[in-house]
């Protein structure tokens, strides 16, 4: 299978009340042709924002800050809304969560399917006609045009990687050193508070001693010994913590040295690409000038242009009638009985499950290559959920689509997904095949989600729930985002965000439990799960 969609180091930001919020944090993701990948996590984990970024549907205050999104051979992360309209709906389809809000209550459902077909067919006809007309007046050879496009894409990719590497180089060691300084400052403050409290306690002892007439030297010496012991403990803890932090410095510094070399190589590559692009653009202008038409050729091309426009007008008229027949056929495909009569009914005349089938018909009628399902069964009862999931799977096979399935319920995707990506705090924390995630999960958050499944509950016992709430993106996330809610979190979880550790060729998890020094904790953790 080949990769149809690839995401690398994606970071998405939002501006809210003069603050910049990083909602998607350096996510890597890929989707193969014909497979289903489920993205699971609680509300607020970043699932919907991630898929909106893939569809060019971020809110006005959101933007892709860095990273790349590659669809087939195109880099689409910097697409304008005009560019997105060329592929959204035709190449990418989406099934929304609530069918009643996804459908227009004032329009017949058949019209809503037909207008989708008409829009995309008309767009293709117009685009083809425009391309044909442009070809008439195209004074550059296709090879020149393709080479310029290829160079521009490569330059964009190099620029994106350079930006990320420079950002890491700038902040990597600096963040750790600042953490050491901040730690020393906190220890100093703690000791100062200790001194102030001690002075206050000595004054109190002296006052009481004066009242009852005895020498308080023994009590004061005892108090000073306690303070000295406390300060020694504070110093010891400080040394241990700083040692742990400093152990990370060589790892970060080594990576920065490697990145510095890569930055140099990329800068050279970028300069070469820019020179090559300028030369190619200059040659393109010369080629354009040398291939211009004479008067008779121009007249002939104008006549041909008129013929193309006339044919387009006729084709646009034919599309209307064909789209009605196709809409009825798609209603039948998604399992709506008596499709011809149902075509003329309004959304309120359908049940919740039937409305969701209509939404599915709208999403797939243009035969997209990638279908994104944003919690499509949340508003439905359990029996209907099963039917909708089976329908999506059947349609995927019929139209050879690749599917991204978003849900907060791991149980929903147990039988439909090939791979599962678990998302928390705006990043993917574990991914693997369905079997690996369901039977051999490693990240504490994944296991917490699995324990939360109602179907795994035991009669008479309280259902498991994850305490606390997902992190607030308004504040900088230190360490592992799940540490605050993880009762078995280690010290390092609060300090440094873990990298991905490889478990198998298809299974990776972002947890310090998989670090060689965390193996003992991992054994205890696995026993706790059993």
N, C-alpha and C positions, 0 to 999 in steps of 0.2 A: 504493500500500500504506500502511496506517496502522500506527502504532507500537503494539505490544502490551505491550512491556516497556521501561521506561526507568530508567536508574540515573544519578544525578548526585552527584558529589563523595563517593562512598562511602568511608568509613574504618572498618576493622574492627580491633579490638584484642583481645589475649589477656592474661590475667594468668598469669605463670609465675614461681614462686619469688619472690614479692613484686615482680616487675618487670612493667611494662606494655610489651607488644610490639605495635607497629603493623604488622600483616601485610598489610592492604589499604590503599593510600595514595591517597586522592582519585581514585577510578576513575569515569570517565564511560563509559556503555555504552548502546546501544539495540538492540532487536530488532524487526524488522518482521513483520507477519503473513505466514506462509508461507515465510519465508526461513531459511537455515541460516547461522549465524555460528560459525566455529571460533575457540576460544581456545587458543593454542599457547604452549608454554614448557617449560623443564626442570622436573623435580621440585623443589619448593621455591620456585617462582616465585609461588605464590598462587592458581593456577587453581581448585583444588578448594575452597579456603576461600571464594573469591568466589562460586562457584555454591551452596555450602552456605548462604551468607548470603541468596542469592536464594530458597532453599527453607525458611528458618527452621530449619536443621539444624546451627547452630554448636554446638561443644562447650560444656559448662557454664561454662568459664572464658573464653569468647569473647563479644563483644557488638558491635553496630553502634554506633560512637562518634558518627558524624555522617553526613549525606547522606540522600538519599531513594531509595526503590525504588517505582516507580509501575507497577502492573499494571492495564492498561486504565484505569479512572478512579479506582482506589483506591491510596492510599499505604499500603504494607504493611510498611515498615521497623520500625514499632513494634508489630507484631502480637504478641499473646500466643500461647502454644502452642495454646490453644483456638481462636484465630482461624486459626492455620496449618492446623489439622486440617480446616477448612472448605474450603481450596483445595489443600492438598498431596495429591497422588494424583488429585484430580479435575481441577484446572486445571493443575497442574504434575506431570509424570511424570519418573522418573529411571531410566536404565539404568546399572547399576554395572559396575565394572571386572572383577571376578572372579565369574562366575556361581555357582561352588561355595560361596562365602561369602555370596552374596546369597540363595541358596535354603536352605530348612530341610531338612536331609538326612533327617529323620524323618517328613516329610509327603509324601504323593503330590503330584506336580506339579499335577494337576488341581484338587486341594483348595486349593493355594496361589493359583491363579488365581481360583477360585470365591469364596474368602473375601475377596479384594480387591474383587470385584464386589459381593458381599453387603454388605460394610462400607460402601462408598460409596453403594450404592442405598438401604440402610437409613437411612444418615445423611441422604440427600436426602428420603426419605419422612418421617422423623421431623422434619426441619427444616421441610418443607412443612406438616406437621400442626401443628407448634408455631406456625408463622406464622399459620396459619388460626385457631387458638385465640386467639392474641394479638390477631388482627384483631377477633375478637368483643368483646374487652375493651379495644380501642384507643380511647382517648378523645381522642387528638390526631389531627388530619387528616394524611394522608400528606404534604401540602405542608410542614407545620410540621416533621415528622420529617426529611424530606429536607433542608430548609434548615439545620436544626441540624447534621446530618451534614456538609453541604457547608461550613459555616462552620468546623466543627472540623477538617476536612481542610486547609482553607486556612490556618488558624492554625498547624497543625503544620508546614506547608511554610515559612511565613514564619519561624517559630522556628528551624528547621533552617538556613535561609540566614543568618539573623542570627548564629547561633552560629559558623558557618564564617567569615563576614566579620570578626567580632570577633577570632577566633583569628588570622587572617592579619594584621590591623591590629596586633595585640599583638606578634606575633613577626617580621614581615617585615623591618623596618629593624634591629630589635634584633639579629637573628641576624647580619646583615652587619657591623654595628658591632663586635659581639663577635669576629667573625672577624678584623677589622683589629687589635683589641687583642691577640688571641691571637698574631697574626702578629708584632706588635711585640715581644711578650714572648719569642717564640721567637728572634727576631733578637738581642735583648739577651742572651739566654742563650748563644747561639752565639758572640757577641763576648766574653763573660765567659770562656767555655771557651778561646777563642783567647788571651786575656791570660794565663790560668793556665798554659797549655801553653808560651807564649813565655817566661814567667819561669823555668819548669822548664828549658827549653832553654838560656837564658842562664847559669843556675847550672851546668849540665853543661859548657858551653863554658869557663867560668871555672875549674872544677875541673881540666879537662884541660890548660888553658893553664898553670895553676900547676905542674902535674906536670912539664911539658916546658919551662917557662920562656919563654913568648912572650906578646906583647900581643894579647889577643883582640878589640880594638876593631873591627877591620875585619869580622871574622865576625859580631860582634853587630850592627853597623850593617846588614849585609846581611840578617840575620834579621829585624830591625825593619822594613826596607823590604818584605820578603815579607809580613809580618803586616799592614802598612799597606795594601798592595795588596789582600790578601785581604779586609780589612774594607771597603775601597772597593767591591769586587765584591759583597759581602754587602749593603751599603747600596743599590747600584744595583738588585740583584734585588728587594730589599724595596720600593723605590720603584715598580718596574714592576708587582709583584704587587698592591700597595695601590691603584695607579692602576686596574688591571683590576677590582678589587673595588668601588672607589668609582664606577666607570662604571655599576655596577648600581644604586647608591643612587637616582639620579633616577628610574629606571624604577619601582622599588619604591615610592618616595615618591609618584610621580604616581598609581599604582594605589591607594595608601592614601587619597589625597585623594578619588578617585572613589568608593572604597568607603565613606568616611566619609559622603559625601552619601547613598549608597544605604542605609547603616545608619540615618541619620536618617529617610529616607522609609519604610523598613521598620518602624521603631519606631512611626511615626505610623499606618501601616497596621495594625500589630499591635494598637495601642490601640483603633482604630476597630472592628476585628474582635471584640475582647474585649467592647466595649460592645454591639455588635450581637448577639453571642451571648447576653449576659446578658439583653438585652431580649427576645430570641426565647424564651429559656428561661422567663422570667417570664410571657410571653404564653401559652406552652405549658401552664404550671400553671393559669392562669385558664381556658384552653380545656378542660383536663382536668376541672376542677371543674364547669363549666357543662354538660358533656355526660354526666355520670354517669347510670346506669340507675335506673329504679324497680324495685320487687320483681318484677313480672310479666315485665319484660324480662330481668332476671337469671335467672329460672327458665327462660325460653325459651333463653337462651344456654347454660345448664348442660346442657340436653337436647341442644343442637347439639354441644356439646363431647364428650358421650358418644358421639354418632354418629361424630364424626371419629376418636376413639380406637378405636372398634370397627372402622372401615374400615382404619385403620392396622395393626391386628393381623392382619387378613386379607391385606393387601398384603405384610406382612413374611413371611408364610408362603409366598406365591406366589413371592417373590424367590428362595428357595432352589432350587426346581426350574428356574426360568428361568436362573439363574446357571450351573448345570451345563451346560446346552445352549450358553450363550454362551461358556463356557470352552473347550468342544470346538471351537466355531466359530473362536475366536481361535488355538487351536493349529494349526488348518488354515490360517488366514490367514498365520501366520509361517512356514509351510512345513514343519510336522512331519507326516510321513505316518502314516496309520492313527491319526488323532487320538483316536478313540473309545476304543481300547485303551490308547494311550499316556497318556490321562488318569489311569489307575489305577497308573502306574509311578512309581518313586522317582527322585530326581536321579542317583543312582549308575548307573542303567541307561541314562543318556544320554551321548553324547559331549560334548566341550567346546563345539563349535559348536551342538549341539542344546540344551544347557543355556542358552546365551546367547539362543537363540530363545525359550525359555520365559520368561527374564527380560524380554525385549522384550514378550512377550505380556502379562505382569503389568503392565508400565509403560504399555502403550497400551490395555488393555481398558476403561479408564474414559474413553477418548477425550480425553486432556488437550489443552489449547491450546498449552502449551509443554513440549517434551521435552528434558531435559538428558541428554546421553550422556557419562558420565565414563570416558573411555578404554575404550570397550566392546570393542575388538578387541585389547587388549594381551596378553591371555592366550591368544590364538588364533594358529594358523599362518597364513601369508600367503594361501593359497588360500581359507581359511574367512573371513579378514578381509574379502576382496573381496565375498564373498556377504553377510556381515552388513551391510556398508556399503550395498550395493545394496538389501537388504531395508529398512533404515531409510529410505532415500530413497523407495522405493515406498510405504511406510506413511505417510510425511510427505505425499505427494501424495494418498493415499487418504483420510486423515483431516484434511487441511488443518492440519497442525501447524507450529509454528515450532520450530526445533531449535537448541540450543546444543551444540556438539561440543567436548569438551575432549580435548586430546592433546599429547604432547611431540614427536610426529613430524609435521612439515609434509607429508611425502609421503602420509600417510594421508588428509588432507582435501583434497588437490589437486583432486579431481574432484567433491567433494560439497558444498563450501561456496560460498556467494555472497560472503561477506565473511570476512576473517581479522583477529583482534585478537591481537597478540603481547604476551605478558605477561612481565615480569621485575621482580624485587625488589618485588612487591606492587603494581605499577602497569602500565597498558597503555602500551607504548612506541611502538607503531606499529599503525595499522589502515588497511585499504583493501579493495578488491575482491580476489578471489583472483588475478586477472591482475596487479594492481599489486604485490601482495606477492611473488608468485613471479618476476616479470620486471623489477620496478623498485623493489626494496626499498632503503630509505635508512638505517635504523638499523643500526649495526654488529652488534647482537645478532641482528637478523633475518637478516642476511647470514651470520652465523656459524652459525645454525641451518640455513640452506639448504645451506651448505658441508658440514655434518655428515651430510647425507642419504646413507646407504650406497649407494643406487642411483646416486648421482653419482660414486662412487669409480671410479678408473682401475686396471685390473689391474696388479699389480706395485708400485703406489704405496701409501704408508701413508695410511689414512683420516684425514681431518681431525677434530680434536676441540677443543672449547673448553677452554682451560686454566683452572685454578682452579675455584672453587665459587660458587654463588649467595650473595648477602649474608646475613649472620646478623642476623635481625630483633631480636636481643637488644641490638644496638648501633645508634645513630642513623646513618642513611645520609646521608652528605654528598655533594652534587653528583649526577652521573649514577650510578645504582646499578651500571651495567656498566663504569664507568671502570677499576676495578681489574683487570678481565680483558681490557680492550681495548688491544692493543699500540699503536694509533694514537690513543689518548686525548690531548686537548689539556689545557692547564692548567686552563681554565675547567670542564672536565668533573669535576674533583676538588673544585671550589669550589661551583658553583651548579647546581641541577637545571634542565635545560632545559624551556621550555614546548613546547607542540605547535606545529609549523610546518605550514602548509597547502601541500601539493604540488599536489593537484587538489581538486575539490569532494568527492571520496570518499576521498582519501588524505592522511593526516596522520602525521607522525613527530616523536618527542620527542628531537631530537638537535641539538647546537650546530653540527653540520656544515651545517645549513640556515640558520644565521644569516648575514646579509650578510658579516660578518667571517670566517666559516668557509668561504666558497665556495672559496678556494684549497685548503684541506685536503680539501674534498669532491671536487674534481677529482683530487687525488692518490689519494684513497681509492678512487674509481671505477676509476682505472687499476690500482691494486693488486688490485682484485677481478677484473679481466679477466685 
